[in-house]
Amino acid sequence: MRAGRGSWDDSSGLRGHCDLYDHDYFHGKTSGYPPEGSARAHPEWSPWIELLEAIQPQGLLVELGCASGYLTEAVRGSGRRAVGLDLSGYALSQHPPARPFLVQGDAQELPFPDGCAHVVTLFDLLEHLPDPRACLREAVRVLEPEGLIAGATPDPLHFRRPEPTHCFERPPSFWISALEELDLAVTYRFSVTPYNFQFLAAFKGSPAAERAAAWRHDYYGPEPEFVSVDGPLEALPRWGWSALEAGSREMQGNSSALYLLNRRAGPVRITTRFSVSSSPDFTTLRVRAGSSTLAEIHLDSERKTVQVELQPVRVAAGGHHLIFEPFPLGPRLRIHDVEIGAEPCSRESLVLGLPFDLYQRYRLASQVGSRLTQGPILDVGGLLGDRDGHVATTADFFSSLEMDRPVKIRTTDLRHCDHPNHAPAPAWEQPFRDASFDLVLSLDVLEHLEPERRPDFLSELDRVARSFILIGAPFSTPDVERTEEELAEGLLNARRFLEEHRTLGLPSHDLVESHFGDRAGYEVHRFPSGYLPRWRAMQVLTQHYFQLNDTTSMTSLNRLYNRSCYVADLAEPAYRSLFLISKTPLSDAQRDSVALLFPEPGPESASACGFSAMARDAQFPTLHQRIRELLQERDEAWLNTRFLINERQKLIRLLRREIRHLRTEVPLWKLAGLRLRDKLRRR
């Protein structure tokens, strides 16, 4: 074969990287392979071979990251031409039958001619590459127009095993976006384990792309899934489901989940309907969108099938989960005919319903930042959510201000986020060149760093920022310290999120002012965010609402507060401070524009408005009606539970009497007489 753009001989710099994949790697010392070696752990390839034959039945198959070549050997055994490529000389030498059909090389710079392959496979390869986008570009280069790419890579949000050689783990939305940017249509699924993201990709409009679209969660064919979507959203099974049967799947294990992918730049509003087959036992089915509880459905034997319509919920761009959880565990439930409707919604409608504390800090940062620049922005610590997923993106706040043009925004965080513009990175070590962004912001990160790391973190923000830096955090003042101490002692959930504040200690205002002002000579401004007395009261109130496990109530409360109280909360004493650091002096117009955000103290000061305006809002009675309905529903469920417990106790007592009679070997005719006697006595 003639060389393509580069070959192994041109990549001598990767020889050291090749040494990572030696005997120790393939025998489990630096990987998840068993000690016996990879020969004992490679997949059974026949299902994949059958699938590839069904979608693209002819031509050459190129296996990238082939290791010892077991797939290449299996494909050739089926009568098809195949060749494998891998970086590791050790791996290539381990299976002699396949060795004549294997070549050593770099998957980021393939030694193959353009358009030579009908199928290119990328199984468990991309996460090992420093530049997997280069590998994808090369795979497209060598693919013929009717060709197919097949691959698998672990989703780090669910892959818990540490792998030293995994240098580029990313969630599904990243890979789907990267493949689509290369003009490929992508079909994907999750198989065997929740983290196992598998994909097929072919050029848009090609016959291979049409055939690949019939690939499902655990089958290949035209039969529709038990979930359908109307609108700009994708939904498919992820974990915890039995085989498809008559338009339904049975829930298995502690939970079952659907994966939801919003490929739009902005949020969508989704409505969900489904049927659940009730069990003969009393149970409750909780349905969550990430960590937000959408419904708790109380099931019993009186109704065989229950029709459910969930409260509408807004989901941001990227990947999410709709999770079904039965409790207590035990009863088997079957979910039928899931119908999801999706429609675009405004970013403003999404962010207004977010937790008030999150809304306060991001709204202020976006208002200040949008008055200064419309250039590229980096948000360090920008995962807006928790371990169950993200509730919004930084772009939702900036774009909701109707800026003149779309803002290019990247986010980083120690944690992964299922969004294509997010990258995992420590706060003090960002993967970008100097002065890459006009504006760098970081909100509520500084207080979570060890004190000795804080100066390095501030210097790193300075390094990647071209013009402006925004840093927001709670800082150490007597009022803030006292408020956090009171909340930590009185509220369990508050104790959890404040624990690290108390362990590490809150930073001082002087840390930021001296680092950027005295030492660097930049212009530094400080603004208040979160009027402290009301911030404290709202923390207490939201903790009580949170116990209702009802997203609609929480969202309504936050929407009321954010709409009524945000402007009044930009006042001292404040829970949080936002620092604006400008590397060059602000112009008078910029300074005046930012100053307009903050109300002048007066009769309608922060202490005089907010809750009263919230109580006058027309949505306030609606919220309390929702709470009354929830409490009534739970009271009825509790009464039903007590009734069932009482009936069970009666049955237990009856059985115990029967057992006592049986143990004395009483004849059946006499046992009937005893029952009659007991009945007459009760009368």
Stockholm file with secondary structure:
# STOCKHOLM 1.0

chainA/1-683         MRAGRGSWDDSSGLRGHCDLYDHDYFHGKTSGYPPEGSARAHPEWSPWIELLEAIQPQGLLVELGCASGYLTEAVRGSGRRAVGLDLSGYALSQHPPARPFLVQGDAQELPFPDGCAHVVTLFDLLEHLPDPRACLREAVRVLEPEGLIAGATPDPLHFRRPEPTHCFERPPSFWISALEELDLAVTYRFSVTPYNFQFLAAFKGSPAAERAAAWRHDYYGPEPEFVSVDGPLEALPRWGWSALEAGSREMQGNSSALYLLNRRAGPVRITTRFSVSSSPDFTTLRVRAGSSTLAEIHLDSERKTVQVELQPVRVAAGGHHLIFEPFPLGPRLRIHDVEIGAEPCSRESLVLGLPFDLYQRYRLASQVGSRLTQGPILDVGGLLGDRDGHVATTADFFSSLEMDRPVKIRTTDLRHCDHPNHAPAPAWEQPFRDASFDLVLSLDVLEHLEPERRPDFLSELDRVARSFILIGAPFSTPDVERTEEELAEGLLNARRFLEEHRTLGLPSHDLVESHFGDRAGYEVHRFPSGYLPRWRAMQVLTQHYFQLNDTTSMTSLNRLYNRSCYVADLAEPAYRSLFLISKTPLSDAQRDSVALLFPEPGPESASACGFSAMARDAQFPTLHQRIRELLQERDEAWLNTRFLINERQKLIRLLRREIRHLRTEVPLWKLAGLRLRDKLRRR
#=GR chainA/1-683 SS CCCCSCCGGGCGGGHHHHTTSSHHHHTTSSSSSCTTCGGGTCCCCHHHHHHHHHHCCSSCEEEETCTTCHHHHHHHHTTCCEEEEESCHHHHTSCGGGGGGEEECBTTBCCSCTTCEEEEEEETCGGGCSCHHHHHHHHHHHEEEEEEEEEEEECTTTCCSCCTTCCCCCCHHHHHHHHHTTTEEEEEEECSSTTEEEEEEEETTSHHHHHHTTBCSSCBSSCCCSEEEESSCEEEEEESBCCCBTTEEEBCSSCEEEEEEECSSSCEEEEEEEEEECCSSCEEEEEEETTEEEEEEEECTTCSEEEEECCCEEECSEEEEEEEEEESSCCCCEEEEEEEEEEECCHHHHHHTSCHHHHHHHHHHHHHHHTTCCSCEEEETCCEEETTEEEECHHHHHHTTCCSSCCCEEEEESSCCSSTTEEECCTTSCSSCTTCEEEEEEESCGGGSCGGGHHHHHHHHHHHEEEEEEEEECCCCHHHHHHHHHHHHHCHHHHHHHHHHHHHCCCCHHHHIIIIIIITCCEEEEEEEEEHHHHHHHHHHHHHHHTTCCHHHHHHHHHHHHHHHTGGGSSSSEEEEEEEEESSCCCHHHHHHHHTTSCCCSTTCTTTSSHHHHHHSTHHHHHHHHHHHHHHHHHHHHHHHHHHHHHHHHHHHHHHHHHHHHHTTCCHHHHHHHHHHHHHHHC
#=GC SS_cons         CCCCSCCGGGCGGGHHHHTTSSHHHHTTSSSSSCTTCGGGTCCCCHHHHHHHHHHCCSSCEEEETCTTCHHHHHHHHTTCCEEEEESCHHHHTSCGGGGGGEEECBTTBCCSCTTCEEEEEEETCGGGCSCHHHHHHHHHHHEEEEEEEEEEEECTTTCCSCCTTCCCCCCHHHHHHHHHTTTEEEEEEECSSTTEEEEEEEETTSHHHHHHTTBCSSCBSSCCCSEEEESSCEEEEEESBCCCBTTEEEBCSSCEEEEEEECSSSCEEEEEEEEEECCSSCEEEEEEETTEEEEEEEECTTCSEEEEECCCEEECSEEEEEEEEEESSCCCCEEEEEEEEEEECCHHHHHHTSCHHHHHHHHHHHHHHHTTCCSCEEEETCCEEETTEEEECHHHHHHTTCCSSCCCEEEEESSCCSSTTEEECCTTSCSSCTTCEEEEEEESCGGGSCGGGHHHHHHHHHHHEEEEEEEEECCCCHHHHHHHHHHHHHCHHHHHHHHHHHHHCCCCHHHHIIIIIIITCCEEEEEEEEEHHHHHHHHHHHHHHHTTCCHHHHHHHHHHHHHHHTGGGSSSSEEEEEEEEESSCCCHHHHHHHHTTSCCCSTTCTTTSSHHHHHHSTHHHHHHHHHHHHHHHHHHHHHHHHHHHHHHHHHHHHHHHHHHHHHTTCCHHHHHHHHHHHHHHHC
//
